[in-house]
Amino acid sequence: MSSLVALRRRALGVAFLLVMVLAAAVCIGAYRGAFTRSVDVVLRTGATGNQILPEADVKVRGLIIGQVGDVTAADGGARMRLELDPDEVEQIPANVTARLLPRTLFGERYVSLELPAQRSARHLAAGDVITQDGAQASVELEQVLADTMPLLQAVHPQDLATTLNGLSRALDGRGEQVGETITDLNRYVAELNPSLPQLQENLRQVVGVAETYEQAAPDVLRALGDVSTTARTLAEQREALSAMTAQLTTTSNDLTGFLAAHSQDLIRLNATSRPTLDVLAKYSPQYPCMFAQAAGIIPRVDELFGVGTDEPGAHVTLEITPNRGAYVPGEEPELGDERGPRCYEFEHAPQYPPDGPVVDGSNPPPAARTGTEGLLPGATTPSSASGGASAPDLGVANSPAERDLIAGILAPSPDAAPAPPWSSLLLGPVLRDTQVTVRPR
């Protein structure tokens, strides 16, 4: 009898343990949704999907409609199995997308299903595939949250709590001011947006300027070193600088007195010099040509005096040309030429410029005369300029016959030696065109 009682007690103990284990299993299964019907769909996300934990909530407009079954890595992203409530699935269109959002700034993520503006006629069904929302705002938000996570993990909780408490006290009661500040900031950003391309271009140009400064840095440093040397020199010569400054002060005082005494004279001098300066300014375009021709005389002078040759001294070919005639009444000198600044480059001079002689009040020389009419007028081009081919014919002037005649006239008596041949050069111009009268003794 006692053995049956002991056996019964053991059976009751085992049954109680089985009931306890079964109750625990039922509780765990109920907690994990083992006894709940669900519609399983697949969600494909980017790398941020790997941060979602199993059993994370699945929401639509803040309402929980299911949970994440499991998460596996696939193709550089994540593949999730979503267990959705069958009663809610019929109200969700098949073209729904998903976002991965945190509950709070530091909370775990959950899946938020985003209903499109244009819903499809078919609702979600088991086995459907949902893609991650690819809108620009959604991608930027998830990227910001993903970049913020390493920062939050590096921050010490106690330091962060202290910062947040201080921020909370600073913002307490200032919500309206913060709102106005955010509104103003939004307006500033809206006005700045059109200028962003120009700002980007300026930043690119700043890079080029920075590179230029980088290349010029050694020269700048050397220049600063030279400046330091100059500064030391000035410091060493400060007494001389002081003396120079005192002398400059005296000079300035003297100059002030001079200007005070002669200010009116200087004004009159400037007024009187105005016409001369106007003329100089008018003819300024021809100065470079004039100075160039003046500089070109130097090699000719060197050639004239035999510079650099074995025969130093003057080398001159002398040509005696007839005169241009005397001034006549009405030929008073005047400046009537109004052609303005000009410059001519003549290989040989003198000769008339291409646009005619200078209008100086004189008349052009008369036409050439024969030798019997007296001395010829001067030529406007020397015989050396054209090889003598076009030189005027001087007739009997300076001819051997004329030289003999003048030499006989100058002889003191018929028996005396005649005068030298060069006498015609001195007396020829005087005796030409004169009349000889023979008178008996």
TIMIDREN-5851 format. One record per residue (C-alpha): residue in one letter; residue number from 0; x, y, z. Coordinates in nm, 3 decimals. Last residue first. Layout:
BEGIN
> type|seq|X|Y|Z
> a|NUM|X|Y|Z
...
# end
This chain:
BEGIN
> type|seq|X|Y|Z
> r|440|9.501|15.347|-12.091
> p|439|9.218|15.206|-12.289
> r|438|8.916|15.076|-12.104
> v|437|8.785|14.721|-12.120
> t|436|8.468|14.667|-11.920
> v|435|8.403|14.329|-11.757
> q|434|8.051|14.261|-11.632
> t|433|7.975|14.045|-11.332
> d|432|7.758|13.728|-11.339
> r|431|8.035|13.529|-11.172
> l|430|8.307|13.730|-10.999
> v|429|8.191|13.687|-10.639
> p|428|8.091|13.319|-10.664
> g|427|8.427|13.242|-10.832
> l|426|8.636|13.431|-10.578
> l|425|8.690|13.166|-10.312
> l|424|8.648|12.841|-10.504
> s|423|8.810|12.999|-10.811
> s|422|9.125|13.059|-10.608
> w|421|9.168|12.682|-10.580
> p|420|9.382|12.681|-10.892
> p|419|9.657|12.895|-10.729
> a|418|9.711|13.246|-10.869
> p|417|9.912|13.289|-11.188
> a|416|10.290|13.341|-11.176
> a|415|10.396|13.695|-11.260
> d|414|10.490|13.806|-11.612
> p|413|10.145|13.927|-11.700
> s|412|10.126|14.125|-11.379
> p|411|9.963|14.101|-11.034
> a|410|9.795|13.767|-11.123
> l|409|9.437|13.763|-10.992
> i|408|9.287|13.793|-11.339
> g|407|9.506|13.513|-11.471
> a|406|9.404|13.276|-11.189
> i|405|9.038|13.365|-11.246
> l|404|9.066|13.277|-11.616
> d|403|9.256|12.954|-11.551
> r|402|8.997|12.840|-11.295
> e|401|8.714|12.927|-11.533
> a|400|8.869|12.722|-11.813
> p|399|8.933|12.429|-11.578
> s|398|8.563|12.427|-11.479
> n|397|8.457|12.560|-11.140
> a|396|8.136|12.694|-11.298
> v|395|8.151|12.626|-11.670
> g|394|7.828|12.417|-11.670
> l|393|7.717|12.308|-11.321
> d|392|7.497|12.025|-11.452
> p|391|7.254|11.913|-11.182
> a|390|7.308|11.571|-11.024
> s|389|7.075|11.294|-11.158
> a|388|7.335|11.024|-11.220
> g|387|7.560|11.140|-10.938
> g|386|7.536|10.805|-10.755
> s|385|7.180|10.874|-10.650
> a|384|7.222|10.992|-10.291
> s|383|7.585|11.094|-10.349
> s|382|7.471|11.377|-10.578
> p|381|7.291|11.540|-10.289
> t|380|6.909|11.570|-10.311
> t|379|6.724|11.904|-10.283
> a|378|6.965|12.062|-10.525
> g|377|7.096|12.413|-10.475
> p|376|7.027|12.684|-10.728
> l|375|7.277|12.717|-11.008
> l|374|7.540|12.995|-11.009
> g|373|7.538|13.215|-11.316
> e|372|7.334|13.228|-11.631
> t|371|7.613|13.087|-11.848
> g|370|7.616|12.770|-11.637
> t|369|7.255|12.699|-11.715
> r|368|6.982|12.757|-11.466
> a|367|6.795|12.511|-11.245
> a|366|6.440|12.604|-11.150
> p|365|6.388|12.852|-10.873
> p|364|6.403|12.747|-10.507
> p|363|6.068|12.676|-10.333
> n|362|5.913|12.984|-10.171
> s|361|5.970|13.070|-9.807
> g|360|5.710|13.117|-9.532
> d|359|5.795|12.800|-9.337
> v|358|5.559|12.549|-9.500
> v|357|5.779|12.238|-9.486
> p|356|5.844|12.086|-9.824
> g|355|5.612|11.834|-9.990
> d|354|5.428|11.514|-9.890
> p|353|5.718|11.281|-9.972
> p|352|5.966|11.483|-9.764
> y|351|6.205|11.714|-9.951
> q|350|6.573|11.630|-9.950
> p|349|6.875|11.710|-9.736
> a|348|6.972|11.442|-9.659
> h|347|7.045|11.082|-9.750
> e|346|6.894|10.762|-9.612
> f|345|6.582|10.949|-9.517
> e|344|6.348|10.826|-9.242
> y|343|6.060|11.066|-9.212
> c|342|5.869|11.155|-8.895
> r|341|5.527|11.303|-8.845
> p|340|5.338|11.509|-8.590
> g|339|5.082|11.748|-8.737
> r|338|5.032|11.842|-9.100
> e|337|4.956|12.204|-9.008
> d|336|5.261|12.381|-9.157
> g|335|5.222|12.756|-9.144
> l|334|5.505|12.836|-8.906
> e|333|5.645|13.166|-9.037
> p|332|5.972|13.307|-9.165
> e|331|5.927|13.625|-9.373
> e|330|5.913|13.541|-9.742
> g|329|5.706|13.842|-9.854
> p|328|6.008|14.037|-9.973
> v|327|6.278|13.806|-10.111
> y|326|6.508|13.567|-9.930
> a|325|6.824|13.488|-10.122
> g|324|6.884|13.193|-10.353
> r|323|6.924|12.826|-10.280
> n|322|7.302|12.834|-10.298
> p|321|7.501|12.607|-10.525
> t|320|7.646|12.284|-10.386
> i|319|8.003|12.226|-10.275
> e|318|8.044|11.856|-10.204
> l|317|8.294|11.742|-9.942
> t|316|8.349|11.365|-9.902
> v|315|8.467|11.332|-9.543
> h|314|8.671|11.067|-9.359
> a|313|8.776|11.224|-9.029
> g|312|9.044|11.046|-8.834
> p|311|9.141|10.692|-8.754
> e|310|9.266|10.477|-9.043
> d|309|9.321|10.122|-8.916
> t|308|8.953|10.088|-8.833
> g|307|8.754|10.055|-8.510
> v|306|8.637|10.417|-8.515
> g|305|8.721|10.576|-8.850
> f|304|8.600|10.927|-8.766
> l|303|8.310|10.922|-9.013
> e|302|8.227|10.557|-8.932
> d|301|8.193|10.646|-8.564
> v|300|7.979|10.945|-8.663
> r|299|7.758|10.715|-8.872
> p|298|7.733|10.466|-8.583
> i|297|7.621|10.749|-8.350
> i|296|7.375|10.913|-8.591
> g|295|7.128|10.626|-8.541
> a|294|7.065|10.745|-8.185
> a|293|6.935|11.073|-8.321
> q|292|6.719|10.879|-8.567
> a|291|6.575|10.673|-8.281
> f|290|6.520|10.990|-8.079
> m|289|6.321|11.143|-8.365
> c|288|6.120|10.825|-8.423
> p|287|6.034|10.799|-8.053
> y|286|5.950|11.173|-8.040
> q|285|5.706|11.169|-8.333
> p|284|5.400|11.079|-8.125
> s|283|5.478|11.368|-7.882
> y|282|5.405|11.636|-8.142
> k|281|5.074|11.748|-7.992
> a|280|5.201|11.710|-7.636
> l|279|5.501|11.930|-7.709
> v|278|5.273|12.190|-7.867
> d|277|5.037|12.179|-7.569
> l|276|5.334|12.206|-7.332
> t|275|5.448|12.521|-7.509
> p|274|5.099|12.668|-7.495
> r|273|5.067|12.582|-7.121
> s|272|5.406|12.717|-7.017
> t|271|5.268|13.065|-6.949
> a|270|4.991|12.928|-6.724
> n|269|5.238|12.708|-6.538
> l|268|5.478|12.997|-6.493
> r|267|5.193|13.222|-6.377
> i|266|5.101|12.966|-6.110
> l|265|5.464|12.928|-6.009
> d|264|5.498|13.306|-5.979
> q|263|5.182|13.320|-5.767
> s|262|5.320|13.056|-5.529
> h|261|5.656|13.228|-5.501
> a|260|5.668|13.341|-5.137
> a|259|5.448|13.066|-4.990
> l|258|5.618|12.803|-5.203
> f|257|5.961|12.915|-5.086
> g|256|5.852|12.926|-4.722
> t|255|5.709|12.575|-4.743
> l|254|6.025|12.453|-4.916
> d|253|6.236|12.596|-4.633
> n|252|6.013|12.426|-4.373
> s|251|6.032|12.099|-4.565
> t|250|6.409|12.124|-4.583
> t|249|6.428|12.179|-4.206
> t|248|6.203|11.879|-4.145
> l|247|6.405|11.673|-4.390
> q|246|6.718|11.762|-4.193
> a|245|6.552|11.648|-3.871
> t|244|6.446|11.325|-4.039
> m|243|6.798|11.271|-4.170
> a|242|6.937|11.319|-3.819
> s|241|6.686|11.070|-3.679
> l|240|6.768|10.825|-3.956
> a|239|7.138|10.857|-3.878
> e|238|7.062|10.784|-3.513
> r|237|6.838|10.490|-3.609
> q|236|7.111|10.330|-3.819
> e|235|7.131|10.005|-3.621
> a|234|6.753|9.979|-3.600
> l|233|6.721|10.050|-3.971
> t|232|6.973|9.776|-4.047
> r|231|6.787|9.532|-3.822
> a|230|6.461|9.614|-4.003
> t|229|6.626|9.561|-4.341
> t|228|6.751|9.220|-4.230
> s|227|6.402|9.135|-4.106
> v|226|6.262|9.243|-4.441
> d|225|6.508|9.013|-4.618
> g|224|6.385|8.722|-4.407
> l|223|6.027|8.817|-4.489
> a|222|6.120|8.812|-4.857
> r|221|6.274|8.467|-4.816
> l|220|5.954|8.347|-4.651
> v|219|5.745|8.494|-4.932
> d|218|5.967|8.329|-5.193
> p|217|5.931|7.992|-5.018
> a|216|5.549|8.040|-4.989
> a|215|5.498|8.121|-5.358
> q|214|5.413|7.763|-5.454
> e|213|5.175|7.730|-5.160
> y|212|5.026|8.068|-5.238
> t|211|4.953|7.948|-5.591
> e|210|4.802|7.626|-5.458
> a|209|4.579|7.828|-5.225
> v|208|4.469|8.045|-5.517
> g|207|4.378|7.735|-5.717
> v|206|4.180|7.593|-5.424
> v|205|4.008|7.928|-5.379
> q|204|3.899|7.898|-5.743
> r|203|3.718|7.576|-5.661
> l|202|3.557|7.746|-5.361
> n|201|3.446|8.034|-5.581
> e|200|3.290|7.788|-5.828
> q|199|3.104|7.618|-5.543
> l|198|2.979|7.955|-5.420
> q|197|2.866|8.044|-5.773
> p|196|2.672|7.718|-5.792
> l|195|2.529|7.781|-5.440
> s|194|2.398|8.128|-5.523
> p|193|2.042|8.016|-5.597
> n|192|2.036|7.832|-5.257
> l|191|2.136|8.134|-5.049
> e|190|1.793|8.299|-5.053
> a|189|1.630|7.975|-4.938
> v|188|1.903|7.930|-4.674
> y|187|1.837|8.278|-4.539
> r|186|1.462|8.214|-4.526
> n|185|1.515|7.881|-4.345
> l|184|1.745|8.054|-4.097
> d|183|1.479|8.316|-4.032
> t|182|1.222|8.044|-3.967
> i|181|1.465|7.854|-3.743
> t|180|1.531|8.170|-3.545
> e|179|1.159|8.240|-3.515
> g|178|1.102|7.888|-3.385
> v|177|1.389|7.918|-3.138
> q|176|1.244|8.245|-3.011
> e|175|0.901|8.085|-2.968
> g|174|1.048|7.784|-2.790
> r|173|1.242|7.996|-2.544
> g|172|1.080|7.881|-2.219
> d|171|1.339|7.608|-2.160
> l|170|1.596|7.618|-2.439
> a|169|1.898|7.683|-2.217
> r|168|1.776|7.439|-1.950
> s|167|1.735|7.164|-2.211
> l|166|2.075|7.238|-2.364
> g|165|2.238|7.207|-2.023
> n|164|2.059|6.878|-1.961
> l|163|2.159|6.754|-2.308
> t|162|2.524|6.839|-2.247
> t|161|2.529|6.669|-1.906
> a|160|2.361|6.359|-2.050
> l|159|2.614|6.350|-2.336
> d|158|2.903|6.369|-2.091
> q|157|2.753|6.090|-1.880
> p|156|2.688|5.874|-2.186
> h|155|3.045|5.905|-2.319
> v|154|3.039|5.987|-2.689
> a|153|3.207|5.739|-2.926
> q|152|2.890|5.535|-2.983
> l|151|2.699|5.852|-3.061
> l|150|2.955|5.951|-3.322
> p|149|2.951|5.606|-3.480
> m|148|2.566|5.626|-3.501
> t|147|2.548|5.973|-3.652
> d|146|2.672|5.862|-3.995
> a|145|2.393|5.603|-4.021
> l|144|2.135|5.857|-3.903
> v|143|2.254|6.109|-4.160
> q|142|2.252|5.846|-4.434
> e|141|1.899|5.736|-4.336
> l|140|1.777|6.094|-4.359
> e|139|1.956|6.157|-4.690
> v|138|1.807|5.841|-4.844
> s|137|1.458|5.931|-4.726
> a|136|1.483|6.287|-4.852
> q|135|1.608|6.172|-5.192
> a|134|1.331|5.915|-5.236
> g|133|1.449|5.554|-5.272
> d|132|1.209|5.393|-5.020
> q|131|1.335|5.039|-4.957
> t|130|1.181|4.762|-5.162
> i|129|0.896|4.526|-5.070
> v|128|0.881|4.172|-5.211
> d|127|0.554|3.975|-5.207
> g|126|0.562|3.619|-5.069
> a|125|0.230|3.641|-4.883
> a|124|0.007|3.910|-5.024
> l|123|0.002|4.287|-5.021
> h|122|-0.296|4.456|-5.183
> r|121|-0.378|4.480|-5.553
> a|120|-0.535|4.793|-5.704
> s|119|-0.210|4.985|-5.683
> r|118|-0.194|5.306|-5.484
> q|117|-0.089|5.635|-5.640
> a|116|0.029|5.862|-5.358
> p|115|0.238|5.580|-5.214
> l|114|0.193|5.439|-4.861
> e|113|0.518|5.432|-4.665
> l|112|0.580|5.123|-4.449
> s|111|0.791|5.211|-4.144
> v|110|1.029|4.939|-4.028
> y|109|1.183|4.990|-3.684
> r|108|1.518|5.109|-3.558
> e|107|1.651|5.097|-3.205
> g|106|1.658|5.409|-2.992
> f|105|1.928|5.675|-2.947
> l|104|1.770|5.954|-3.151
> t|103|1.430|5.804|-3.085
> r|102|1.229|5.518|-3.239
> p|101|1.480|5.500|-3.521
> l|100|1.365|5.481|-3.884
> l|99|1.415|5.222|-4.158
> r|98|1.188|5.320|-4.445
> a|97|0.966|5.093|-4.652
> t|96|0.780|5.105|-4.983
> v|95|0.417|5.013|-5.073
> n|94|0.343|4.903|-5.429
> a|93|0.126|4.607|-5.314
> p|92|-0.128|4.831|-5.146
> i|91|-0.190|4.794|-4.768
> q|90|-0.553|4.764|-4.653
> e|89|-0.574|4.384|-4.701
> v|88|-0.256|4.346|-4.498
> e|87|-0.423|4.476|-4.181
> d|86|-0.637|4.170|-4.098
> p|85|-0.355|3.933|-4.193
> d|84|-0.118|4.097|-3.940
> l|83|0.230|4.113|-4.096
> e|82|0.537|3.898|-4.037
> l|81|0.822|4.066|-4.225
> r|80|1.115|3.860|-4.348
> m|79|1.415|4.079|-4.398
> r|78|1.691|4.070|-4.661
> a|77|1.988|4.300|-4.603
> g|76|2.241|4.483|-4.820
> g|75|2.560|4.411|-5.014
> d|74|2.393|4.129|-5.208
> a|73|2.231|3.953|-4.908
> a|72|2.270|3.970|-4.530
> t|71|1.994|3.802|-4.330
> v|70|1.730|3.945|-4.096
> d|69|1.453|3.744|-3.929
> g|68|1.085|3.777|-3.839
> v|67|1.046|4.154|-3.828
> q|66|0.714|4.249|-3.671
> g|65|0.354|4.323|-3.755
> i|64|0.085|4.587|-3.801
> i|63|0.196|4.846|-3.546
> l|62|0.021|5.179|-3.615
> g|61|0.251|5.485|-3.651
> r|60|0.146|5.565|-4.008
> v|59|0.208|5.201|-4.103
> k|58|0.437|5.021|-3.863
> v|57|0.658|4.710|-3.851
> d|56|0.809|4.658|-3.507
> a|55|1.144|4.491|-3.444
> e|54|1.111|4.119|-3.363
> p|53|1.454|4.054|-3.517
> l|52|1.695|4.348|-3.494
> i|51|1.742|4.609|-3.767
> q|50|2.104|4.729|-3.802
> n|49|2.161|4.504|-4.104
> g|48|1.904|4.711|-4.290
> t|47|2.151|5.000|-4.302
> a|46|2.343|4.810|-4.571
> g|45|2.063|4.859|-4.820
> t|44|1.717|4.712|-4.802
> r|43|1.512|4.419|-4.938
> l|42|1.185|4.346|-4.754
> v|41|1.018|4.006|-4.796
> v|40|0.656|3.926|-4.707
> d|39|0.507|3.680|-4.454
> v|38|0.136|3.706|-4.376
> s|37|0.077|3.619|-4.014
> r|36|-0.136|3.391|-3.791
> t|35|-0.054|3.412|-3.422
> f|34|0.020|3.097|-3.217
> a|33|0.397|3.124|-3.255
> g|32|0.381|3.497|-3.195
> r|31|0.703|3.521|-2.996
> y|30|0.523|3.605|-2.677
> a|29|0.266|3.331|-2.738
> g|28|0.542|3.082|-2.799
> i|27|0.721|3.185|-2.483
> c|26|0.404|3.165|-2.279
> v|25|0.308|2.829|-2.429
> a|24|0.656|2.695|-2.362
> a|23|0.638|2.812|-2.001
> a|22|0.296|2.651|-1.959
> l|21|0.423|2.328|-2.112
> v|20|0.723|2.324|-1.878
> m|19|0.500|2.386|-1.576
> v|18|0.251|2.120|-1.688
> l|17|0.532|1.873|-1.739
> l|16|0.667|1.950|-1.392
> f|15|0.324|1.896|-1.240
> a|14|0.288|1.568|-1.426
> v|13|0.625|1.451|-1.296
> g|12|0.529|1.541|-0.942
> l|11|0.189|1.369|-0.974
> a|10|0.359|1.055|-1.100
> r|9|0.599|1.063|-0.809
> r|8|0.313|1.099|-0.562
> r|7|0.133|0.806|-0.717
> l|6|0.440|0.586|-0.692
> a|5|0.480|0.672|-0.325
> v|4|0.116|0.591|-0.256
> l|3|0.143|0.260|-0.440
> s|2|0.453|0.167|-0.238
> s|1|0.275|0.243|0.088
> m|0|0.000|0.000|0.000
# end
